[in-house]
Amino acid sequence: MKTDLEIDVKEIGWVDLKSQYLAKRNEILALVDQVFTNGEFVNGKSVDLLEAEIARYVGVKYALCLNSGTDALIFAMKALGIGPGDEVITPPNSFIASTSSIVHVGAKPVFVDVCEDQLIDPSLIEKAVTPNTKAIMVVHLAGRTAEMGEINRIAIKHNLYVIEDAAQAFGAKYNNVRAGALADVGCFSAHPLKIFNAAGDAGFLTTDREEVYNEVRLLRNHGLMDRTTAVKWGYVSRMNSLQAELLRMRLAQEIDSNIAKRRINASIYRKVLNPKYIFMPEVPDHLFHTYMCLVIQVPRRDDLQRYLADHGVRVAVHYPIPIHLQPAAKDLGYKKGDFPMTEKQADSIMTIPVHQFMEEEDVLHVAELINGFYD
């Protein structure tokens, strides 16, 4: 026999991939049949079409589909000539891939702390520039962009490249320009947990720079100019046609409506969550936030997480250990206390459910639980 608690629990996760599948099950199964019938599995017509559609949506000349957002970052830097002896400025509060990609091209990550909104603090960037600085890698976290106007001004002043790690920001805008069109190169992940998501690892790169486009086209496919002629040592980072067709369907049918629903849900939270305990960074008018994640900052975060789990609400923490404090980063020479805002946020950030399959009553239920925990 169920207890009263078990009867009252309503399960709500911060993502809902099952509902996403069931909502488009027939379309997805038709795509599987189409791809297997055609027998064109890698870098075929489906990928070509998706690249053109992404470029049009983002507002750039070129898009290139790859195996992951991490490969997009690595190839972007290789195409820009970033390598050993170079430094790349970046924040320390991202997923590990942002920094590991810098390490993998032989460059040195140079961290800069963030603002209250978790995005890189432009006022600290210029102090970190040295004669070896080659680029600024901004990270657009949770569905909102960094302050690209000031960042690009600094980059122009010091003749630096700017790379957007836009893995979490597909569809986001800064002054009505989409993420991926705000710098030299935009790098995106289409991992299943992203707002524009495939059914496995996938990613893509956007740019207006023809030389970057040409270089990455070679790098992603063994350096092959044609079927038999390799003009450089390349890699294997190709998107398969099934992922491409799934992303084409999402781009045509889902992405804008999903973002709109997430923004509605976020606005409800903003109205009802108690600001005495819950901090939600303000979103200025020049930013268009997609809410790939809704990240709040709260006291007693771990206790709240356990409380919500006991009541059927699954949240996440992105990310509890800053990159400069990861074991892999010990050779970079940073220590606890070097980036106080990042470290403070690491103890208080929490990603709560905001996805498009939540109804208003679900949002109010989660908000009531959070408020009730503190009350």
MARSE-212328 format. One record per residue (C-alpha): residue in three letters; x, y, z. Coordinates in steps of 0.1 Angstrom, whole numbers, plus 5000, padded with zeros to 4 digits. Layout:
N
alaXYZ ...
***
This chain:
375
met500050005000 lys501450344991 thr502150605017 asp500650955015 leu503951095003 glu504150844975 ile500550924964 asp501251304963 val504651284945 lys504651414909 glu507751324889 ile509151624871 gly512651614856 trp514851894844 val514751724810 asp512051504795 leu513451314765 lys510651054767 ser507951314761 gln510051464733 tyr510251134715 leu506551044720 ala505451384707 lys507251314674 arg507450934674 asn505850884640 glu507951154623 ile511151014639 leu510450654628 ala509750774593 leu513150954593 val514850624603 asp513050444575 gln514050714550 val517750714559 phe518050334559 thr516150314526 asn518450564510 gly521550404524 glu523450734527 phe524550744562 val527450984565 asn528151334551 gly525451304524 lys522551514511 ser520951534546 val524051694561 asp524351934532 leu520752044536 leu521052084574 glu524152294570 ala522352534547 glu519352554570 ile521452614601 ala523452894583 arg520253054573 tyr518753034608 val521853164626 gly522553434599 val525953334587 lys527453234553 tyr528652884564 ala527752604588 leu529652274591 cys528251964607 leu530651764630 asn530651484655 ser530451704685 gly530552054699 thr534051974713 asp535351904678 ala533852234667 leu535952414693 ile539052224684 phe538652264647 ala537752634650 met541052704668 lys543052494644 ala541552684615 leu542453014631 gly546052904636 ile545852884674 gly548352634688 pro551452594710 gly552752924726 asp549353084723 glu546953184751 val543153174750 ile541153374775 thr538053184788 pro535953154820 pro536452864844 asn532752784851 ser531952594819 phe531752224810 ile535252074809 ala535252064770 ser535652444767 thr539052434783 ser540152084772 ser539752194736 ile542252474742 val544652224757 his544251984729 val545452234703 gly548552294724 ala547452644736 lys547252774772 pro543952844788 val543853174808 phe540853204830 val538853514838 asp536153534864 val532453584857 cys529653824867 glu526553744888 asp524953614856 gln527653344853 leu528953494821 ile532553604816 asp533153954831 pro534254184803 ser535854424827 leu538454164837 ile539354044802 glu541754324792 lys543854264823 ala544453904812 val545753994777 thr549453934772 pro551653934740 asn550853564737 thr547053604738 lys545553484705 ala541853464712 ile538953504736 met536653204740 val533353324754 val530953074768 his527253144764 leu525752954794 ala522252824799 gly520752994768 arg521953354771 thr524953524754 ala527853704770 glu528154074766 met529554054731 gly529654424723 glu532354494749 ile534154164743 asn534354234705 arg535654584712 ile538454444733 ala539254184707 ile539554444679 lys541754664701 his544154384707 asn543854204674 leu542353894689 tyr540053624675 val536753564693 ile535253214695 glu531753154708 asp531252834728 ala527552844721 ala526852484730 gln524052594753 ala522852884733 phe521352784700 gly518653044692 ala519853294717 lys520353654706 tyr522453964715 asn521054284700 asn518854074678 val521853884663 arg521853514670 ala524553324689 gly526953184663 ala526953504643 leu528553724670 ala532253644665 asp534753484642 val533453134648 gly530452984667 cys530652634681 phe527552434690 ser526752104705 ala523651904695 his523951654724 pro520651504735 leu520451724765 lys520652044745 ile517652254734 phe518452174697 asn519251814701 ala520151504682 ala519851144695 gly523551104701 asp526751304699 ala526551574672 gly527751934668 phe528352204642 leu530352524636 thr529152854621 thr531253124605 asp531353404579 arg535053334573 glu535653134541 glu539153024552 val537752874584 tyr535052694564 asn537452554539 glu539952434565 val537352264587 arg535852084557 leu539151924552 leu539851854589 arg536551674595 asn537151414568 his540751294569 gly542051604550 leu540551464518 met540051704489 asp538251424470 arg537751054475 thr541450974470 thr543551284476 ala544451394511 val545951744511 lys546551744549 trp546451514579 gly542851534590 tyr540451364615 val537151184614 ser534351414627 arg531351364605 met527751384614 asn525651084603 ser522551134582 leu520051014608 gln521151284632 ala521051544604 glu517551454595 leu516451454631 leu517951804635 arg516351924603 met512951814616 arg513551994649 leu514752314632 ala511652324609 gln509052214634 glu510152264670 ile512952494679 asp511152824680 ser507952694697 asn510052504723 ile512052824731 ala508853024734 lys507352774759 arg510552764779 arg510553144781 ile506953144793 asn507752884820 ala510853094831 ser508653404834 ile506253224857 tyr509153114879 arg510453474880 lys507053594892 val506553334920 leu509953234933 asn510853404966 pro513653654958 lys514553654995 tyr516153314990 ile516353244952 phe518453454929 met517653464892 pro519853694872 glu517953974854 val517953954816 pro518454294800 asp516354384770 his519154344745 leu519453974753 phe517153694741 his517353404766 thr516353064753 tyr516452894787 met518252584776 cys518652564813 leu517052774840 val519852824866 ile518952974900 gln521353044929 val520252934963 pro521552884998 arg521752525012 arg521752404976 asp522552034983 asp519752015010 leu517252164986 gln518351924959 arg517651624982 tyr514351774993 leu513151824957 ala514251464948 asp512151334977 his509251514962 gly509751384927 val511551684912 arg514951604895 val517251894892 ala520951924881 val524052124889 his525952284860 tyr528752274872 pro529752194909 ile533552184904 pro535052484885 ile537452394858 his540452554875 leu539852324905 gln539552004885 pro542351744889 ala543151764852 ala543852144856 lys546452124883 asp549252194859 leu547652524849 gly548752664883 tyr545452794896 lys544252744932 lys541052784953 gly540253154958 asp541553264924 phe538053314910 pro535753404939 met532553464919 thr532853134900 glu533652944932 lys530753104951 gln528353024924 ala529552664922 asp528152614957 ser524852774950 ile523752714914 met520952474905 thr519252394872 ile515552354877 pro512952214853 val511752464826 his511352244795 gln508552274770 phe506551984783 met505852144816 glu502452304820 glu501852614842 glu500652384871 asp503952194869 val506052514871 leu503952634900 his504352304917 val508152314915 ala508152684926 glu505952594956 leu508252324967 ile511352554965 asn509552834983 gly508252595009 phe511652445016 tyr512852795027 asp509652905044 
***
